[in-house]
Amino acid sequence: MAAVTKTEVSSLVGKLETDVEIKASAGKFHHMFAEKPHHVSTASPGHIQNCELHEGEWGKVGTVVIWNYVHDGVAKVAKERIEALEPEKNLITFRVIEGDLMKEYKSFVITIQGTPKHGGPGSIVHWHLEYEKISEEVAHPETLLQFCVDMSKGIDEYLSTE
């Protein structure tokens, strides 16, 4: 995994971020999450089992999606609302509003941004997790950040063969 930046405002509030180098274009990667998140399960079946549209429409701010995923060997669910979508910057932000993460976190926001690599093919995908834990006993979500890195590699492989 690339270098992980960890920032703590208090012991309960934190940020984790990392970059993942991929062969696919930043636009294709962004399009997968913005317009076709229901295809992520095909691209990375070991991580995502299903993504279903709950309300709204694909690719629109305010849309609510439900993810079924496996994290640390356990089947989990996350209901997320798209809070920001900037296609020109290949950026999407999801806010977790229900599900397993909300048992440990008061708030959890995931931002994904793809940037074309300078001087060559491929891109860099930047993952940014911002969260507030419900208590000191809750771990920082480093394993979830690694999950995002591994999932990115699966999606990249899928996009390269598409």
GUPAGU-393543 format. One record per residue (C-alpha): residue in three letters; x, y, z. Coordinates in steps of 0.001 Angstrom, whole numbers, padded with zeros to 6 digits, always signed. Each point is the difference from the previous one (the first is absolute). Layout:
// residues N
ALAXYZ...
// end
This chain:
// residues 162
MET+000000+000000+000000ALA+001202+003511-000724ALA+000815+002359+002824VAL-002924+000521+002339THR-000594+003418+001464LYS-001766-000026+003352THR-001291+003208+001542GLU-001702+000189+003374VAL-001863+003124+001068SER-000963-001641+003299SER+000303-003605+001082LEU-003486-000648-001446VAL+000188+001973-003250GLY+002408-001071-002697LYS+000943-000163-003655LEU+001791-002726-001920GLU+001154+000377-003567THR+002084-001847-002537ASP+000751-000100-003717VAL-000318-003042-002258GLU+001753-000123-003358ILE-002160-001564-002731LYS+000359-000669-003735ALA-003542+001145-000885SER-000869+003608-000722ALA-001214+002203+002848GLY-003209+000592-001973LYS-000782-003712-000411PHE+000613-000647+003704HIS-002184+002952+001020HIS-002741-001073-002433MET-000110-003421+001707PHE-000889+001569+003387ALA-002109+002900-001293GLU-002061-001630-002755LYS+000407-003765+000422PRO+000611-000857+003655HIS-002186-003076-000553HIS+002871-001298-002201VAL+002553+000209+002836SER-001145-003438+001220THR+000935-001448-003408ALA+003360+001799+000025SER+000929-000853+003601PRO-002215-002919+001116GLY+002225-000884+002952HIS-000775+003394+001531ILE-003415+001132-001255GLN-002873-002466-000344ASN-002655+002466-001122CYS-000789+003677-000414GLU-003604+000973-000371LEU-001700+003299-000747HIS-002184+000877+003002GLU-001215+003445-001045GLY+000851+002559-002686GLU+001884-000877-003157TRP+003534-001136-000819GLY+002439+002851-000359LYS-001974+002657+001912VAL+000704+001782+003297GLY-002510-001102+002653THR-000275-003528-001387VAL-000035-002717+002670VAL+001670-003365-000664ILE+000252-003143+002106TRP+003282-001924-000099ASN+000347-003642+001067TYR+003674-000677+000637VAL+002394-002306+001838HIS+002452+001704+002349ASP+002405-002031+002158GLY-001844-003167-001036VAL-003394+001265+001230ALA-002998+000833-002225LYS-001057+003609+000601VAL-002390+002624-001332ALA+000374+003754-000522LYS-002667+002452-001103GLU+001669+003050-001512ARG-001127+003302-001475ILE+001977+001679-002773GLU+000924+003386+001476ALA+002258+001370-002739LEU+000592-000864-003625GLU+002503+001891-002137PRO+000510-001869-003303GLU+002520+002573-001257LYS+002177-000809+003050ASN-000874-003753+000027LEU-001188+000475+003585ILE-002843-001626+001915THR-000863+000225+003700PHE-002200-002488+001860ARG-001414+000519+003500VAL-000870-003196+001889ILE-003504+000499+001432GLU-000850-003523+001237GLY+001559-003431+000367ASP+002791-001803+001802LEU+002428+002949+000091MET-002540+002070+001929LYS+000314-002469+002918GLU+003537+001353+000567TYR+000010+003463-001562LYS-002201+003084+000493SER+000902+001121-003505PHE+001896-001525-002903VAL+000752+001728-003318ILE+001906-001568-002908THR+001422+002131-002821ILE+001526-001605-003096GLN+001882+002078-002558GLY+001846-001168-003092THR+002777+002078-001538PRO+001785-000768-003292LYS+003663-000898+000526HIS+002424+002632-001269GLY+002234-001115-002841GLY-001519-003402-000622PRO-003050-002213-000160GLY-002125-000884+003001SER-001166+001977+002988ILE+000194+000474+003721VAL-003117-000697+002057HIS-000091+001968+003247TRP-002136-001478+002807HIS-000938+002301+002876LEU-001899-001360+003031GLU-001283+002532+002524TYR-001695-001295+003125GLU-001035+000488+003594LYS+000181-003052+002264ILE-002738-000570+002599SER+002623-000801+002667GLU+003723-000335+000711GLU-000317-003809-000238VAL-000837+000126-003712ALA+003027-000530-002247HIS+000976+002408-002742PRO-001227-001502-003307GLU+003420-000989-001393THR-001310-003416-001099LEU-002807+001754-001886LEU+002556+002201-001770GLN+001891-003158-001046PHE-003350-001426-001196CYS-000355+003101-002250VAL+003535-000479-001370ASP-000601-003678-000787MET-003398+000736-001543SER+001602+002711-002194LYS+002460-002562-001363GLY-002852-002388-000845ILE-001920+002759-001769ASP+003148+001031-001878GLU+000520-003564-001234TYR-003642-000165-001107LEU+000211+003350-001831SER+003213-001089-001736THR-001717-003073-001474GLU-003267+001754-000847
// end
